[in-house]
Amino acid sequence: MLRDLKPTDNVGGFDVRPGNFLLNGATTVSGGVNFTIHSVYAIECTLLLFRPYAKFPYARLRFPDSYKIGNTYSMLVFGLDEVDFEYAYSFDGPYVPEKGIIFDKKKYILDPYAKAVIGQSGWGKKQEHEGVYKARVVNSDYDWGNCTQPKLPFEELIIYELHVRGFTQDGSSGVKNKGTFAGIREKIPYLKGLGINAVEMMPIFEFDEMGSYRNYDGRQLYDYWGYNTVCFFAPNTSYESDHEHHHEGRELKQLVRELHENGIEVILDVVFNHTAEGNEMGPYFSFKGIDNNIYYMLTPDGKYYNFSGCGNVLNCNQPIVQQFILDCLRYWVTEYRIDGFRFDLASILGRNEDGTPMDKPPLLKSLAFDPILGGVKLIAEAWDAGGLYQVGSFPSWNRWAEWNGRYRDDLRKFLKGDSHLAWDAAQRITGSRDLYDPTYRGYNASVNFLTCHDGFTLYDMYSYNEKHNLENGWNNTDGANDNNSWNCGAEGDTNDYNINKLRIKMVKNAFATLMCSQGPALFLAGDEFCNTQFGNNNAYCQDNIISWLDWTRKEKHKDVFEFFKYMIAFRKRFHIITDSRGKATCSYPPVSIHSNVAWSAKYYDDTRMIGVMYAGASLKQQGLDEFVYFGVNAYWDYVNVELPDLPEGYHWKLYVNTGNEPQDVILEDRNVILYDKRINMAGRSVIVAVGERY
């Protein structure tokens, strides 16, 4: 520790001494501030000090040669008060662009370990000094006390993916602090009432929403989603309602704490595949000026690989970059008590420095076995924009889970009535063990989802056959074309009663399927009340009602909201859905697959009805078993379905039937007993039955 140390030198009029080389970033210590930064190829590093919001530095402190150990510069500057200054760096070194070395000592360089970035507090406002990023020292004085984390079993997670701004920005949200972390705090009672037990926040690391700002046909378009990181250690201050300088992050910490107190875990969507610096034409403000050829994956002639689709690719398995990512995740876990991470385009994290896929990527392995990250959920989006698709084969060490893109695709197609999919759909519902062998991947590898930020909302999935992205300004060329959606007979809004009724039934079918599937479940915020993006399946730039949640739809689609609540509660009540490892006292297997004939899984090309039965010992009463039967008829007409026999003393009771009229879908309290173990399932419907003791 640096305690009661005395200056050894004077640089630029400031008393200084060599700092703590192991203390990355800028940190307040006894007597001053410790600054530490690394560069392999730089020949000179200078600390730049600015008055708050000033364009030019008031002091330049060149690191003496003796203040460098290896490739690390460190200096303790005495007498600095954190409230009086902002800082950046300048690096000098060779300029050999064909080798990717592009030092420019005139550039102001943002500290990659900065805990707060200047000039980003006001959403939608251009930087006063465009292209220049500076940092503040943050006072890390939040007291977590004995606050505990939920530490929920992975398979029990019901994850609610939300955009911090879009969740509450519309006036219909009814919150005081719209579009902020505080706004989410105001909605915690709603989240708890809905029943979800994890929120996955789209990127909250500091990003510049103005980086790709443009005006199209009178509409202002932004980098709304935030998948272009400016600084990995700093929370996005435009998501804070209280811009208290040098205490950035406090509001987020309070949100995390209150979510934990309500049994809700926090997962961050993190973007380590690329940065906001872009390609050769992009801005130059951080890694490019420190060690461009180390931090980025470059072609032999010094150009940027683009497996991210965003201009550059972080060189994740280079040891320095690997250490940086590990430091970053450890920071968010210890400083913010984050419970898990979803890694955007995670296949990039497994590429070698030349871009080729690695068999055992050292970064992924180090994250899997790191002691600080030991209890953290690690979720991979197991593909990238360079064509590497690893769903079912992502390097895991029995620690990594995956967004199961096969679940989304197979079940979207099956639920709308496509043929040749019954067997695949049954596999997806029962945990995708054909993709994730429990011996090697455990029981939590498949994160099941039908909707997420990228693509149609659940309501739009049954309202549009085609994407409608003209508002994005690219002549409808952006966004995926393979949505596997079905408009139920009309494109977009319609006054046709039967079409609207069918759409709502399809939404309920889809969510019941998700809740009755094995593996952690994820759905998009607003799906619970049929939020719409008006057919836009790539709303990355829309900071308006296209992307914001319209909370008036909660009342309009109250029956859908109540159905979501019911199915979430149902999933929680019957642990045999999420945990298939416990044996029933009878001889029934934990999971069995059926057709319309009990105990027969003989599927044909035109089979569109599947049944799944879960069985296991009751946790509530010793000696009793629990049975849940989930049936889905994706055919457009009635199908006569036989449920499996139950042990003596049990009968099937119907809890859900979406083939009924909307007011009669939830039947648990109606005492509908299937004594003959048969039901004539309506076309395009699902049933949920429970084996009860009589």
LINHU-V220310 format. One record per residue. N is the residue number from 1. OMEGA is omega in radians with two decimals (NA if undefined). BURIAL is I if it has 16 or more other C-alpha atoms within 10 Angstrom, else O. D_CENTER is the distance of its C-alpha to the mean C-alpha in Angstrom with 1 decimal. Layout:
# LINHU-V220310
N|OMEGA|BURIAL|D_CENTER, N|OMEGA|BURIAL|D_CENTER
This chain:
# LINHU-V220310
1|3.12|O|36.8, 2|-3.11|O|38.3, 3|3.05|O|40.8, 4|3.11|O|44.0, 5|-3.09|O|44.0, 6|3.07|O|46.4, 7|3.05|O|46.1, 8|-3.08|O|47.6, 9|3.00|O|47.5, 10|-3.13|O|47.3, 11|3.10|O|45.1, 12|-3.14|O|45.2, 13|-3.13|O|46.9, 14|3.00|I|44.4, 15|-3.06|I|45.2, 16|2.96|I|42.8, 17|3.07|I|42.6, 18|-3.04|I|40.4, 19|3.08|I|37.1, 20|-3.02|I|34.9, 21|-3.13|I|33.6, 22|-3.07|O|30.9, 23|-3.04|O|29.4, 24|3.09|I|26.9, 25|3.11|I|26.5, 26|-3.02|I|28.7, 27|3.06|I|29.6, 28|3.08|I|32.3, 29|-3.12|I|34.9, 30|3.06|O|38.5, 31|-3.11|I|40.5, 32|-3.10|I|37.9, 33|3.12|I|34.6, 34|3.13|I|33.6, 35|3.12|I|32.2, 36|3.12|I|30.9, 37|-3.06|I|29.5, 38|2.92|I|29.9, 39|-3.12|I|31.2, 40|-2.96|O|32.9, 41|3.12|I|34.9, 42|3.06|I|35.7, 43|-3.12|O|39.3, 44|3.10|I|38.9, 45|-3.14|I|36.4, 46|3.04|I|37.1, 47|-3.14|I|35.4, 48|3.11|I|35.5, 49|-3.11|I|35.9, 50|2.89|I|35.6, 51|-3.13|O|36.7, 52|3.09|O|33.9, 53|3.13|O|33.0, 54|-3.13|O|35.8, 55|-3.08|O|35.6, 56|-3.11|O|37.8, 57|3.05|I|37.9, 58|3.12|O|40.8, 59|3.06|I|40.8, 60|-3.10|I|40.2, 61|3.11|I|40.3, 62|3.13|I|40.7, 63|3.04|I|39.8, 64|-3.11|I|43.1, 65|-3.12|O|43.3, 66|3.13|O|43.7, 67|3.13|I|40.3, 68|3.03|I|38.6, 69|-3.05|O|38.1, 70|3.11|O|36.9, 71|-3.05|O|34.4, 72|3.06|I|33.3, 73|3.11|I|34.8, 74|-3.10|I|35.1, 75|3.01|I|37.2, 76|3.13|I|37.8, 77|-3.07|I|39.0, 78|3.00|I|41.2, 79|3.12|O|41.7, 80|3.02|I|38.4, 81|-3.02|O|37.0, 82|-3.09|I|33.2, 83|-3.02|O|33.8, 84|-3.02|O|36.3, 85|2.90|I|34.4, 86|-3.05|I|31.5, 87|3.01|I|31.2, 88|-3.14|I|30.4, 89|2.97|I|32.0, 90|3.12|I|34.2, 91|3.03|I|34.7, 92|-3.13|I|37.7, 93|-3.09|I|38.1, 94|3.07|O|39.0, 95|-3.12|O|38.1, 96|-3.00|O|37.9, 97|3.13|O|35.4, 98|3.04|O|36.3, 99|3.11|O|35.0, 100|3.13|I|31.9, 101|-2.95|I|33.6, 102|-3.13|I|33.6, 103|3.10|I|34.5, 104|-3.03|I|35.6, 105|3.11|I|37.0, 106|-3.10|O|37.0, 107|2.99|I|33.2, 108|-3.02|I|31.5, 109|3.12|I|28.7, 110|3.08|I|25.7, 111|3.12|I|25.3, 112|3.13|I|22.0, 113|-3.13|I|22.1, 114|-3.13|I|22.6, 115|3.06|I|21.2, 116|-3.09|I|21.9, 117|-3.08|I|22.5, 118|2.96|I|25.3, 119|-3.09|I|25.6, 120|-2.98|I|22.1, 121|-3.08|I|22.7, 122|-3.11|O|23.8, 123|3.04|I|21.4, 124|3.12|I|23.0, 125|3.13|O|25.8, 126|3.07|I|26.9, 127|3.09|I|27.5, 128|3.10|O|31.1, 129|-2.97|O|31.5, 130|3.10|O|29.3, 131|-3.14|O|27.8, 132|3.08|I|28.6, 133|3.05|I|26.1, 134|-3.06|I|27.4, 135|3.00|I|26.1, 136|2.96|I|27.2, 137|-3.10|I|27.8, 138|3.11|I|25.7, 139|-3.09|I|27.6, 140|-3.05|O|25.5, 141|3.14|O|27.5, 142|-3.09|O|25.1, 143|3.11|O|26.6, 144|-3.13|O|24.3, 145|3.11|O|27.5, 146|3.12|O|27.1, 147|-3.10|O|23.9, 148|3.11|O|22.3, 149|-3.08|I|18.8, 150|-3.14|I|18.4, 151|-3.11|O|17.9, 152|3.01|O|17.3, 153|-3.03|O|18.0, 154|-3.04|I|15.0, 155|-3.12|I|16.7, 156|-3.08|I|17.0, 157|2.96|I|13.4, 158|-2.91|I|12.9, 159|-3.09|I|9.3, 160|-3.08|I|9.3, 161|-3.11|I|6.6, 162|3.01|I|8.4, 163|-3.00|I|9.5, 164|-3.11|I|11.7, 165|-3.04|I|14.7, 166|-3.09|I|14.7, 167|-3.05|I|14.4, 168|-3.03|I|17.8, 169|-3.13|I|19.4, 170|-3.12|I|21.8, 171|-3.14|O|25.0, 172|3.12|O|24.6, 173|3.09|I|22.0, 174|-3.14|O|25.0, 175|3.11|I|23.5, 176|-3.04|O|25.4, 177|-3.03|I|22.7, 178|3.00|I|21.0, 179|-3.04|I|17.7, 180|3.01|I|17.2, 181|3.12|I|16.0, 182|3.08|I|19.4, 183|3.07|I|18.8, 184|3.11|I|16.0, 185|3.13|I|18.5, 186|-3.11|I|21.1, 187|-3.14|I|19.0, 188|3.08|I|18.6, 189|3.10|O|21.7, 190|-3.12|O|20.2, 191|3.13|I|17.0, 192|3.12|O|19.4, 193|3.09|O|21.8, 194|3.04|I|19.4, 195|3.13|I|18.7, 196|-3.13|I|15.0, 197|3.03|I|14.5, 198|2.98|I|10.9, 199|3.03|I|8.6, 200|-3.09|I|4.9, 201|3.01|I|5.7, 202|-2.88|I|5.3, 203|3.09|I|7.5, 204|3.01|I|10.2, 205|-3.08|I|12.2, 206|3.05|I|15.5, 207|-3.12|I|15.7, 208|3.14|I|18.7, 209|3.12|I|18.2, 210|-3.07|I|21.9, 211|3.11|I|21.5, 212|-3.11|O|21.8, 213|3.06|I|23.5, 214|3.10|O|26.1, 215|3.14|O|28.2, 216|3.08|O|28.5, 217|3.11|O|31.2, 218|-3.13|O|31.2, 219|3.12|O|27.4, 220|-3.10|O|25.5, 221|-3.01|I|22.4, 222|2.89|I|19.8, 223|-2.93|I|16.8, 224|-3.08|I|15.0, 225|3.10|I|11.4, 226|-3.14|I|11.8, 227|3.06|I|10.9, 228|-2.98|I|14.2, 229|3.02|I|14.3, 230|-3.12|I|17.8, 231|-2.97|I|17.6, 232|-3.11|I|15.2, 233|-3.02|I|16.9, 234|3.03|I|17.2, 235|-3.14|I|15.2, 236|-3.04|I|15.6, 237|3.08|I|18.9, 238|3.05|I|19.1, 239|3.12|I|16.6, 240|3.10|I|19.5, 241|-3.12|I|22.4, 242|-3.09|I|24.7, 243|3.12|I|25.1, 244|-3.08|O|27.0, 245|3.10|I|27.5, 246|3.00|I|27.2, 247|3.12|I|25.2, 248|-3.12|I|21.9, 249|-3.09|I|19.0, 250|-3.12|I|21.3, 251|3.09|I|19.8, 252|3.13|I|16.3, 253|3.12|I|18.0, 254|3.08|I|19.9, 255|-3.14|I|16.9, 256|-3.13|I|15.4, 257|-3.08|I|18.9, 258|3.03|O|19.6, 259|3.10|I|16.5, 260|3.13|I|17.7, 261|3.11|O|21.1, 262|3.04|I|20.2, 263|-3.08|I|18.6, 264|3.11|I|14.9, 265|-3.11|I|12.5, 266|3.10|I|9.8, 267|3.13|I|6.6, 268|3.00|I|5.4, 269|-3.03|I|3.4, 270|-3.01|I|6.9, 271|3.11|I|9.5, 272|-3.12|I|12.5, 273|3.12|I|13.9, 274|3.11|I|15.8, 275|-3.12|I|16.9, 276|-3.14|I|18.4, 277|3.03|I|21.8, 278|-3.10|I|21.9, 279|-3.10|I|24.9, 280|-3.12|O|28.6, 281|-3.07|O|28.7, 282|-3.13|O|25.7, 283|-3.05|O|26.0, 284|-3.05|I|27.2, 285|-3.11|I|26.2, 286|-3.03|I|24.7, 287|3.13|I|24.3, 288|-3.09|I|26.8, 289|-3.13|I|29.4, 290|3.09|I|28.9, 291|-3.06|I|28.9, 292|-3.06|I|27.7, 293|3.06|I|28.8, 294|-3.04|I|27.0, 295|-3.11|I|23.5, 296|3.10|I|23.3, 297|-3.01|I|24.1, 298|3.03|I|27.4, 299|-3.13|I|29.9, 300|3.13|O|33.4, 301|3.01|O|34.6, 302|3.09|I|32.0, 303|-3.09|I|29.8, 304|2.91|I|25.9, 305|-3.05|I|24.3, 306|3.09|I|21.6, 307|3.14|I|19.4, 308|-3.04|I|16.5, 309|-3.07|O|18.3, 310|3.00|I|18.2, 311|3.13|I|21.4, 312|3.12|I|20.8, 313|3.05|I|19.3, 314|-3.08|I|18.9, 315|-2.83|I|21.4, 316|-3.10|I|19.2, 317|2.90|I|21.9, 318|-3.00|I|24.6, 319|-3.14|O|25.4, 320|3.14|I|25.1, 321|3.08|I|21.6, 322|3.13|I|20.6, 323|3.12|O|22.1, 324|-3.13|I|20.3, 325|3.11|I|16.8, 326|3.10|I|18.0, 327|-3.09|O|19.5, 328|-3.11|I|16.5, 329|3.07|I|14.3, 330|3.14|I|17.5, 331|-3.10|O|17.9, 332|3.12|I|14.6, 333|-3.09|I|15.4, 334|-3.06|O|19.1, 335|-3.09|O|19.1, 336|3.11|I|16.3, 337|3.12|I|16.1, 338|-3.03|I|12.4, 339|-3.10|I|12.0, 340|-3.13|I|9.2, 341|2.97|I|6.9, 342|-3.01|I|4.6, 343|3.13|I|7.1, 344|-3.14|I|7.5, 345|-2.97|I|10.9, 346|3.12|I|11.6, 347|3.08|I|15.1, 348|-3.14|I|16.2, 349|3.12|I|15.8, 350|3.11|I|18.6, 351|3.09|I|21.0, 352|-3.10|I|24.2, 353|3.08|I|25.6, 354|3.08|O|27.4, 355|-3.11|I|24.4, 356|3.11|O|25.4, 357|3.14|O|23.1, 358|3.14|I|24.0, 359|3.13|O|24.9, 360|-3.07|O|23.8, 361|-3.08|I|21.7, 362|3.12|I|22.6, 363|-3.10|I|19.3, 364|3.12|I|17.4, 365|-3.12|I|20.4, 366|3.09|O|20.7, 367|-3.12|I|17.1, 368|-3.03|I|18.0, 369|-3.12|O|21.2, 370|-3.09|O|20.8, 371|3.11|O|22.4, 372|-3.12|O|20.3, 373|-3.00|I|17.1, 374|-3.11|O|19.1, 375|-3.04|O|17.5, 376|3.05|I|13.8, 377|3.12|I|11.4, 378|-3.05|I|10.5, 379|-3.10|I|8.4, 380|2.81|I|9.3, 381|-2.83|I|9.0, 382|3.03|I|12.7, 383|3.04|I|14.3, 384|-3.08|I|15.1, 385|3.11|O|17.2, 386|3.08|O|20.3, 387|3.13|O|20.7, 388|-3.09|I|19.6, 389|-2.99|I|18.2, 390|3.10|I|17.7, 391|-3.09|I|16.5, 392|-3.09|I|18.7, 393|-3.14|O|19.9, 394|3.13|I|17.2, 395|-2.91|I|19.0, 396|-3.03|I|18.1, 397|3.14|O|21.0, 398|-3.13|O|20.2, 399|-3.07|I|17.1, 400|2.95|I|14.2, 401|-3.11|I|12.5, 402|2.82|I|11.3, 403|-3.03|I|9.6, 404|3.13|I|13.2, 405|3.09|I|14.1, 406|3.08|I|17.6, 407|-3.14|I|17.0, 408|-3.02|I|15.7, 409|-3.09|I|18.6, 410|-3.08|I|21.4, 411|3.03|I|20.9, 412|-3.11|I|20.6, 413|-3.12|I|23.9, 414|-3.06|I|25.5, 415|3.12|I|24.9, 416|2.99|I|26.5, 417|3.11|I|29.5, 418|-3.14|I|29.3, 419|3.07|O|31.7, 420|-3.03|I|31.5, 421|-3.03|I|28.2, 422|-3.11|I|29.3, 423|3.12|I|29.1, 424|3.14|I|25.7, 425|3.12|I|24.4, 426|3.09|I|26.0, 427|-3.12|I|24.4, 428|-3.11|I|20.9, 429|-3.07|I|21.7, 430|2.97|I|23.2, 431|3.10|I|20.4, 432|-3.11|I|20.9, 433|3.01|I|23.4, 434|3.08|O|24.8, 435|-3.02|I|21.7, 436|3.11|I|20.9, 437|-3.10|O|24.2, 438|3.13|O|23.9, 439|-3.07|O|26.5, 440|-3.04|O|24.2, 441|-3.10|I|20.7, 442|-3.08|I|21.3, 443|-3.03|I|20.2, 444|-3.02|I|16.5, 445|-3.04|I|15.5, 446|2.98|I|14.6, 447|-3.04|I|11.4, 448|3.09|I|13.0, 449|3.03|I|11.9, 450|3.13|I|14.2, 451|3.02|I|12.2, 452|-3.11|I|9.0, 453|-3.04|I|9.1, 454|-3.12|O|10.9, 455|3.13|I|14.2, 456|2.87|I|16.3, 457|-3.12|I|15.7, 458|3.11|I|17.4, 459|-3.13|I|20.6, 460|-3.13|I|20.8, 461|3.11|I|20.4, 462|3.10|I|23.8, 463|-3.06|I|25.3, 464|2.98|I|25.1, 465|-3.06|I|26.2, 466|3.03|I|25.4, 467|3.13|I|22.8, 468|-2.98|I|24.3, 469|-3.11|I|22.8, 470|-3.13|O|26.1, 471|-3.13|I|24.9, 472|3.05|I|22.7, 473|-3.13|I|26.0, 474|3.09|O|25.9, 475|3.08|O|28.3, 476|3.13|O|25.7, 477|-3.13|O|25.1, 478|3.14|I|21.4, 479|-3.08|I|18.7, 480|3.08|O|19.0, 481|-3.10|O|22.4, 482|-3.06|O|21.7, 483|-3.09|I|20.0, 484|3.14|I|22.1, 485|3.12|I|22.7, 486|-3.04|I|26.0, 487|3.09|I|27.5, 488|3.03|I|29.9, 489|3.10|I|32.9, 490|-3.12|I|32.3, 491|3.11|O|29.9, 492|-3.08|I|28.1, 493|3.11|O|29.8, 494|3.06|O|32.9, 495|-3.13|O|35.5, 496|-3.06|O|36.2, 497|-3.06|O|36.1, 498|3.10|O|35.7, 499|3.13|I|32.8, 500|3.11|I|30.9, 501|3.12|O|31.7, 502|3.13|I|30.5, 503|-3.14|I|27.2, 504|3.11|I|26.5, 505|3.13|I|27.7, 506|3.07|I|25.3, 507|3.14|I|22.3, 508|3.10|I|23.6, 509|-3.09|I|24.3, 510|-3.09|I|20.8, 511|3.08|I|19.3, 512|3.10|I|22.1, 513|3.13|I|21.4, 514|-3.09|I|17.7, 515|3.13|I|19.0, 516|3.10|I|21.9, 517|3.13|I|20.0, 518|-3.11|I|19.7, 519|3.08|I|16.4, 520|-3.08|I|13.3, 521|3.11|I|12.5, 522|3.00|I|9.7, 523|-3.02|I|10.8, 524|3.10|I|10.4, 525|-3.14|I|12.0, 526|3.09|I|15.6, 527|-3.09|I|16.2, 528|3.02|I|18.2, 529|3.01|I|20.7, 530|3.05|I|20.7, 531|-3.10|I|19.0, 532|2.96|I|19.9, 533|3.06|I|19.2, 534|3.09|I|22.8, 535|3.08|I|21.9, 536|-3.12|I|19.8, 537|3.12|I|17.2, 538|-2.98|I|16.0, 539|-3.05|I|16.0, 540|-3.03|I|14.5, 541|-2.99|I|17.7, 542|3.07|I|18.6, 543|-3.06|I|18.9, 544|-3.04|I|21.0, 545|3.04|O|21.3, 546|-3.10|I|19.8, 547|-3.14|I|16.3, 548|3.02|I|17.2, 549|3.06|I|17.5, 550|-3.02|I|21.2, 551|3.06|I|22.0, 552|-3.14|O|25.6, 553|3.08|I|24.3, 554|3.09|I|23.7, 555|-3.13|O|27.5, 556|-3.11|O|28.2, 557|-3.08|O|26.2, 558|-3.11|O|27.0, 559|3.09|I|27.8, 560|3.12|I|24.3, 561|-3.14|I|22.7, 562|3.10|I|25.2, 563|3.08|I|24.6, 564|3.12|I|20.8, 565|-3.10|I|21.9, 566|-3.08|I|24.6, 567|3.06|I|22.5, 568|3.12|I|19.9, 569|3.12|O|23.0, 570|3.14|I|24.7, 571|-3.14|I|22.0, 572|-3.09|I|22.2, 573|-3.03|O|26.0, 574|-3.05|I|26.5, 575|-3.10|I|25.0, 576|3.07|I|26.6, 577|-3.05|I|23.8, 578|-3.07|I|21.1, 579|-3.08|I|23.7, 580|-3.05|I|26.2, 581|-3.13|O|27.8, 582|-3.11|O|30.4, 583|3.02|I|33.6, 584|3.10|I|35.5, 585|3.03|O|39.0, 586|-3.04|O|40.3, 587|-3.06|O|40.0, 588|3.09|I|37.0, 589|3.14|O|34.1, 590|-3.14|I|30.7, 591|3.05|I|29.4, 592|-3.09|I|31.6, 593|-3.06|I|31.3, 594|2.93|I|33.9, 595|3.05|I|35.1, 596|3.03|I|37.2, 597|-3.09|I|39.6, 598|3.09|I|38.8, 599|3.07|I|38.2, 600|3.09|O|38.3, 601|3.11|I|35.3, 602|-3.09|O|37.5, 603|3.13|I|35.4, 604|-3.10|O|36.9, 605|-3.08|O|35.7, 606|3.11|O|36.1, 607|3.13|I|34.7, 608|3.08|I|32.2, 609|3.06|I|32.5, 610|3.07|I|30.8, 611|3.11|I|30.9, 612|3.08|I|29.1, 613|3.03|I|30.7, 614|3.14|I|29.2, 615|3.12|I|31.9, 616|3.13|I|32.0, 617|3.14|I|34.0, 618|3.05|I|33.5, 619|-3.04|O|32.1, 620|-3.07|O|34.1, 621|-3.09|O|37.5, 622|3.11|O|39.0, 623|3.12|O|40.6, 624|3.07|O|38.7, 625|3.03|I|36.2, 626|3.11|I|33.3, 627|3.04|I|32.9, 628|3.08|I|30.3, 629|3.07|I|30.9, 630|3.12|I|28.4, 631|3.10|I|30.0, 632|3.09|I|28.8, 633|-3.14|I|31.4, 634|3.08|I|30.0, 635|-3.05|I|33.6, 636|3.10|O|35.1, 637|-3.11|O|38.0, 638|3.04|I|39.0, 639|3.11|I|38.7, 640|-3.00|O|40.7, 641|3.07|I|38.5, 642|3.09|I|39.9, 643|3.14|I|37.9, 644|2.99|I|38.7, 645|3.05|O|41.5, 646|3.09|I|40.7, 647|-3.13|O|42.7, 648|3.13|O|45.8, 649|3.14|O|45.2, 650|2.98|I|41.8, 651|3.14|I|41.2, 652|3.05|I|38.4, 653|-3.08|I|37.3, 654|-3.14|I|35.3, 655|-3.08|I|32.3, 656|3.01|I|30.6, 657|-3.10|I|32.1, 658|3.07|I|30.4, 659|3.10|I|33.6, 660|3.00|I|35.4, 661|-3.03|O|35.7, 662|-3.10|O|32.6, 663|-3.10|O|34.5, 664|-3.11|O|35.2, 665|3.12|I|31.9, 666|-2.96|I|31.3, 667|-3.01|I|34.5, 668|-3.08|O|34.0, 669|-3.09|O|36.8, 670|3.09|O|39.0, 671|3.13|O|40.2, 672|-3.08|O|40.0, 673|3.10|I|41.4, 674|-3.04|O|41.4, 675|-3.13|O|44.7, 676|3.07|O|45.3, 677|-3.14|I|41.8, 678|3.04|I|41.5, 679|3.08|I|39.7, 680|-3.04|O|40.1, 681|3.09|I|36.5, 682|3.09|I|36.3, 683|3.13|I|34.8, 684|-3.13|I|31.0, 685|3.02|I|30.4, 686|3.01|I|28.9, 687|3.00|I|30.6, 688|3.14|I|29.7, 689|-3.12|I|32.7, 690|3.06|I|33.2, 691|-3.10|I|36.1, 692|3.11|I|38.1, 693|3.11|O|41.2, 694|NA|O|44.3
